[in-house]
Amino acid sequence: MSSQPALPASTTSSVYPLPPMRYIQVFSDDNVSSNTCPQPPKPVCEGQYSMFGQTIAMDDHIIRSLESQGLRRLYPREYDHKRELKKMNASILVNFLDILDVLVRCPDTNKREDKTHDIQLLFITMHHLINELRPHQARESIRVLMQSQKRQRFETTARLDKQIERVRDLMNTAVNSISEDTLMDTLDVKPNMSDLNALTKTSGLTNGADSSGISVDNTYEKDALMCDFVEELALQ
């Protein structure tokens, strides 16, 4: 039985590795709370800086011209982006077929390098023309976004108005029903016989005199009893 070679131990690596420990120690919770951690660098306001291996000056335009980059312009000063992009697309296809023919017939000639340089210049020029359309694309994206937000707000406002109208209708219906029920209950109220008897007895006692022969004025007691009777009728 042949012995198989041992497989190497599998090592796991994180897609997003941890930052350097020196950076973590400097920006600890204590340093952040006491404001002793290093401050971020100031923005570059003048001069130049390097990004992705390219030196960029602060006074450069957002989209640099081909001449400033040392490249040859392949389109006129006055041009249509759509037309020039179509022409360059066709030129790239033609040059690709030419370089295939050169590779088949004589791959060691200098024409291969010339065609490669032409294709490279065409792609750079096409990319430059596309970048010139980025501001227009940004404006159109903002316009579409604002129109979408406007439409959503109008729809939300319309739904809110419908809900307000429904609530108003429900409130008006409830108020009308409560008023009608209250009016019918008021018309159908019948006095309680026990309360009438108590009122009659009290009136008979107050109209006479007490056992000592002294006339007593019970007007306040009559008013209080009448108020209690009216409150009971309202609660029924």
C-alpha positions as CSV (number, residue, x, y, z in Angstrom):
1,M,0.0,0.0,0.0
2,S,1.6,3.3,-1.1
3,S,1.7,6.1,1.4
4,Q,0.2,9.3,0.2
5,P,1.9,12.6,1.0
6,A,0.5,14.6,3.9
7,L,-1.7,17.5,2.8
8,P,-0.6,20.9,4.1
9,A,-2.6,22.4,6.8
10,S,-5.3,24.9,5.5
11,T,-4.8,28.4,6.6
12,T,-7.7,30.8,6.8
13,S,-7.3,34.5,6.0
14,S,-9.8,37.3,6.4
15,V,-10.9,39.2,3.4
16,Y,-10.7,42.4,5.3
17,P,-7.6,42.1,7.6
18,L,-7.4,43.9,10.9
19,P,-5.6,47.3,11.0
20,P,-2.1,47.5,12.5
21,M,-2.0,47.1,16.2
22,R,0.0,50.3,16.5
23,Y,-2.9,52.2,15.0
24,I,-5.4,50.4,17.3
25,Q,-3.4,51.3,20.4
26,V,-3.1,54.9,19.5
27,F,-6.9,55.2,18.9
28,S,-8.0,53.4,22.1
29,D,-11.2,54.3,23.9
30,D,-9.2,56.2,26.6
31,N,-7.3,58.3,24.0
32,V,-10.5,59.1,22.1
33,S,-12.4,60.1,25.2
34,S,-9.5,62.3,26.4
35,N,-9.0,63.7,22.9
36,T,-5.3,62.7,22.9
37,C,-5.4,60.6,19.7
38,P,-3.7,62.0,16.5
39,Q,-5.8,64.4,14.5
40,P,-6.7,63.6,10.9
41,P,-4.5,65.3,8.3
42,K,-5.5,68.6,6.9
43,P,-7.0,68.7,3.5
44,V,-4.7,69.6,0.6
45,C,-5.5,73.2,-0.4
46,E,-2.5,74.1,-2.6
47,G,0.4,72.4,-4.3
48,Q,0.1,68.8,-5.5
49,Y,-0.3,65.3,-4.2
50,S,0.1,61.7,-5.5
51,M,-2.8,59.3,-5.9
52,F,-2.6,55.9,-7.4
53,G,0.9,56.7,-8.7
54,Q,-0.2,59.8,-10.5
55,T,0.8,63.3,-9.5
56,I,-2.3,65.6,-9.3
57,A,-2.0,69.4,-8.9
58,M,-4.7,71.3,-7.1
59,D,-5.2,73.8,-9.9
60,D,-5.8,71.1,-12.5
61,H,-9.2,70.8,-14.0
62,I,-11.6,68.0,-13.0
63,I,-11.2,66.5,-16.5
64,R,-7.8,67.1,-17.8
65,S,-7.3,67.6,-21.5
66,L,-5.4,65.0,-23.6
67,E,-2.7,67.5,-24.5
68,S,-1.9,68.2,-20.8
69,Q,-1.4,64.4,-20.4
70,G,0.9,64.2,-23.3
71,L,-1.5,62.4,-25.6
72,R,-2.5,63.2,-29.2
73,R,-6.0,64.4,-29.9
74,L,-8.0,62.3,-32.4
75,Y,-11.1,64.5,-32.7
76,P,-11.6,68.1,-33.7
77,R,-12.2,71.0,-31.4
78,E,-15.9,71.2,-32.2
79,Y,-17.3,67.7,-32.0
80,D,-20.4,65.7,-31.1
81,H,-19.7,63.1,-28.4
82,K,-22.1,60.5,-29.8
83,R,-20.7,60.7,-33.3
84,E,-17.0,60.6,-32.2
85,L,-17.7,57.6,-29.9
86,K,-19.2,55.7,-32.8
87,K,-16.3,56.5,-35.0
88,M,-13.8,55.4,-32.4
89,N,-15.7,52.2,-31.8
90,A,-15.4,51.4,-35.5
91,S,-11.7,52.4,-35.5
92,I,-11.0,50.0,-32.6
93,L,-12.7,47.1,-34.5
94,V,-10.7,47.9,-37.7
95,N,-7.4,48.1,-35.8
96,F,-8.2,44.9,-33.9
97,L,-8.7,43.1,-37.3
98,D,-5.5,44.7,-38.5
99,I,-3.4,43.5,-35.6
100,L,-4.8,40.0,-36.0
101,D,-3.7,40.0,-39.6
102,V,-0.3,41.2,-38.6
103,L,0.0,38.5,-36.0
104,V,-0.9,35.9,-38.6
105,R,1.3,37.1,-41.4
106,C,4.4,38.7,-39.8
107,P,4.3,38.8,-35.9
108,D,7.9,40.0,-35.6
109,T,7.4,43.3,-37.4
110,N,7.1,46.7,-35.9
111,K,3.5,47.0,-37.2
112,R,2.3,44.9,-34.2
113,E,3.6,47.5,-31.8
114,D,2.2,50.4,-33.9
115,K,-1.3,48.8,-34.0
116,T,-1.1,48.1,-30.2
117,H,-0.3,51.7,-29.6
118,D,-3.1,52.9,-31.9
119,I,-5.6,50.7,-30.1
120,Q,-4.4,51.9,-26.7
121,L,-4.7,55.6,-27.8
122,L,-8.2,54.9,-29.1
123,F,-9.3,53.4,-25.8
124,I,-7.8,56.3,-23.8
125,T,-9.5,58.8,-26.1
126,M,-12.9,57.0,-25.8
127,H,-12.6,56.9,-22.0
128,H,-11.8,60.6,-22.0
129,L,-14.9,61.4,-24.1
130,I,-17.0,59.3,-21.7
131,N,-15.6,61.2,-18.7
132,E,-16.5,64.5,-20.3
133,L,-20.2,63.3,-20.1
134,R,-19.9,62.6,-16.3
135,P,-21.1,66.1,-15.2
136,H,-24.1,65.8,-17.5
137,Q,-24.8,62.3,-16.0
138,A,-24.5,63.7,-12.5
139,R,-27.0,66.5,-13.3
140,E,-29.5,64.1,-14.9
141,S,-29.1,61.6,-11.9
142,I,-29.9,64.4,-9.5
143,R,-32.9,65.6,-11.6
144,V,-34.3,62.1,-11.8
145,L,-33.8,61.6,-8.0
146,M,-35.5,64.9,-7.2
147,Q,-38.4,64.1,-9.5
148,S,-38.8,60.7,-7.8
149,Q,-38.8,62.4,-4.4
150,K,-41.4,65.0,-5.6
151,R,-43.7,62.2,-6.9
152,Q,-43.4,60.2,-3.7
153,R,-44.2,63.3,-1.6
154,F,-47.2,64.1,-3.8
155,E,-48.5,60.5,-3.4
156,T,-47.9,60.6,0.4
157,T,-49.7,64.0,0.6
158,A,-52.6,62.6,-1.4
159,R,-52.9,59.5,0.8
160,L,-52.8,61.7,3.9
161,D,-55.5,64.0,2.5
162,K,-57.7,60.9,1.9
163,Q,-57.2,59.7,5.4
164,I,-58.0,63.1,6.8
165,E,-61.3,63.2,4.8
166,R,-62.2,59.7,6.1
167,V,-61.5,60.8,9.7
168,R,-63.6,63.9,9.2
169,D,-66.5,61.9,7.8
170,L,-66.3,59.4,10.6
171,M,-66.2,62.3,13.2
172,N,-69.2,64.0,11.5
173,T,-71.2,60.7,11.4
174,A,-70.4,60.1,15.1
175,V,-71.3,63.6,16.1
176,N,-74.6,63.4,14.2
177,S,-75.5,60.0,15.6
178,I,-74.6,61.1,19.2
179,S,-76.8,64.2,18.8
180,E,-79.8,62.2,17.5
181,D,-79.5,59.6,20.2
182,T,-79.2,62.2,22.9
183,L,-82.3,64.1,21.6
184,M,-84.3,60.9,21.4
185,D,-83.3,59.9,24.9
186,T,-84.2,63.3,26.2
187,L,-87.7,63.1,24.6
188,D,-88.3,59.6,26.0
189,V,-87.3,60.3,29.6
190,K,-89.9,59.3,32.1
191,P,-89.6,60.5,35.7
192,N,-89.0,58.0,38.4
193,M,-92.1,57.6,40.6
194,S,-90.1,57.2,43.8
195,D,-88.4,60.5,43.2
196,L,-91.8,62.1,42.5
197,N,-93.2,60.7,45.7
198,A,-90.2,61.9,47.7
199,L,-90.5,65.3,46.2
200,T,-94.3,65.4,47.0
201,K,-93.7,64.4,50.6
202,T,-91.0,66.9,51.1
203,S,-93.1,69.6,49.6
204,G,-96.0,68.7,51.9
205,L,-93.8,68.9,54.9
206,T,-92.2,72.2,54.0
207,N,-95.5,73.9,53.3
208,G,-96.6,73.3,56.9
209,A,-95.0,74.0,60.3
210,D,-92.8,71.8,62.4
211,S,-93.9,70.1,65.7
212,S,-92.9,73.2,67.7
213,G,-95.3,75.4,65.7
214,I,-92.5,77.4,64.2
215,S,-92.6,77.9,60.4
216,V,-89.4,76.6,58.7
217,D,-88.2,77.8,55.3
218,N,-86.8,74.8,53.4
219,T,-86.2,76.5,50.1
220,Y,-82.6,75.4,50.0
221,E,-83.5,71.8,50.6
222,K,-86.1,72.0,47.7
223,D,-83.5,73.3,45.3
224,A,-81.0,70.6,46.3
225,L,-83.6,67.9,45.8
226,M,-84.6,69.3,42.4
227,C,-81.0,69.4,41.3
228,D,-80.4,65.8,42.3
229,F,-83.6,64.8,40.4
230,V,-82.5,66.6,37.2
231,E,-79.0,65.0,37.4
232,E,-80.5,61.5,37.7
233,L,-82.7,62.2,34.7
234,A,-79.7,63.3,32.7
235,L,-77.8,60.1,33.6
236,Q,-80.6,57.8,32.6
